[in-house]
Amino acid sequence: MKNNECILVVEDDSSIRNFICTVLSANDYNVLTADSAAQALSAITSNCPDLVLLDLGLPDSDGNKLIKTVREWSLLPIIVVSARDRERDKVQALDAGADDYITKPFGTSELLARIRTAMRHRNNREDEFSIQKGKFVAGDFCLDFDKHRVFLGEKDIHLTQNEYKIVALLCRYSGKVLTYDYIIKNIWGPYAKCDNQILRVNMANIRRKIEKNPAEPKYIYTEVGVGYRMTERD
Amino acid sequence: MKNKLKTYLKNSGFTLTVLFMALYCCYIIRNIDDGSNFAFHIFLVAVVIVSRFTKGYIYGFAASLLSTIGFHVMVNYPNYVFRFPDEFLSASFAAFIIVSVVICEQNTRIDEYKTKNGELVSAIEKYKTKLNLLRGASHDLRTPLTGIMGAADTLIERGDDIDDKARMRLLSDTKNDAQWLLCLTGNILSAAKVEDGTPISKRPEAVEEVAAESVERLKKHYKEQNITVTVPDELLMVPMDFVLIEQVLINLLENACIHSGQADEINLKISSENGEAVFMLTDNGCGIDDEVIDKLFEEPVFSQRSENEKEKKRNMGIGLYVCRTIIEAHGGTISAYNNEQGGATFRFTLPLMEGENEIEK
């Protein structure tokens, strides 16, 4: 498989950078590197990479600032790499416009999966602004965007209107983590109070309808402290 | 109130006893000390004793007053004539008072030092625990690091001479060592977060989400392990720092995976009882040795990882100690016991109610 896509790796630690570069090269991506925000910005403007892997803890500037700067003129997919127990950083990065995040330490398969998801979303970006059509299928789960119906195998699942909206939103961006804030603003409008309690309650109800065991979800995963992620479509 | 009265009575009794003894001494030595020359010294000693061994200024003052009278009585014995004001009387009274005040002041100072000393001692104790944690952690860090460095060295220097199978073994050992280091650093970070004294920040979290994420993270490394999670039908929200509670769940789950000796069933059951969320982790493994069961959570247990099965079971690292620290910081309790039908159960609780200000608005 030839990817030929160009990925910019922004990471100040040389051994992590080495390992990421090796993995990406082995998977036929073209790799550019930068070890500071300034270098990253110049690489993004001059080389137009297809995706950026961005470490949040850079020596010269905050990664979030870089995301905001880039987002002013580009929809270039950005995957944030962050340390564990820095949930707030992740949420900030996602709200600033990052597409996804991956937590250190991560495995290579996880990294590659995230990159593929982000690439796919970039390719579908134009569709996302139009009304979603067709079906979302993952395992037994099926959401029919045209009929506004959700099926589990043959079974028709009855969701309330808000529950359907949440599930449809997650399906549309399947594989990608959506922050609580983003979901709430999408479902309850831009002026909704950022109270994720009501979202949790809705999610608990959805899980009890579509998951066999709400504590072992197969479709909608929790990114605790950040948001929710729908499993990839088949 | 009762205690106050008790100290009052005790101090008064002490004062009167000492003064009476002083009086008695004066009376006895009258035989050899005709002009009562020693009476002043005896009463002065009495005032010193009372001031030193009672609390506050009042008893010293009372003792001075009574000593002055007693001294006066003794000097003029058997002619009890009181003349006020009397220079001699006033001078002795002043001497008694000065001595008593100086000593009482020293007393308060000594008390202050004592409390300060107590604080210092407990601070040193805490520091010692921390040092122990640090020392143990560094020790435990070094072992896997040695393995990793050795494997890397071997691969760099003699990589060509090694066959594929041996190379893969070195690499997978490296990965296991790194995995172990990751787990250890997670625990050290959690311990540092809880023990630095700042209150943990709690937010209401859905227990099913925290349980799901913990199990999912664990399954990355223990793919074959069978873990069943049961949560209440109603959504249960519990105020917690989810990163820390996740650490507890992962520690306990990992414990069950490693130390239970091939438990094929691990059950995590979460329920709500009497205003508490109860987490029960049950396995059907080999259970916990009786000799260690009481001390499981007491202090960080450090020992080198060992191939010896019996030793391995004992080495639970700092994991359980960290669990206890985290749960107690949440206002909950943690315990462990062996099941009648075999295997062990770890149980911890978290309070459901929390002060208003701590809950996210």
Interface residues (C-beta under 8 A of the other chain):
Chain A: R84 D85 E87 P105 G107 Q197 R200 V201 M203 A204 N205 R207 R208 N213 P214 A215 E216 P217 Y221 T222 E223 V224 G225
Chain B: L182 G186 L189 K193 P204 E205 A206 E208 E209 V210 A211 A212 E213 V215 E216 K220 V229 T230 V231 D233 L235 M237 F242 V243 E246 L268 I270
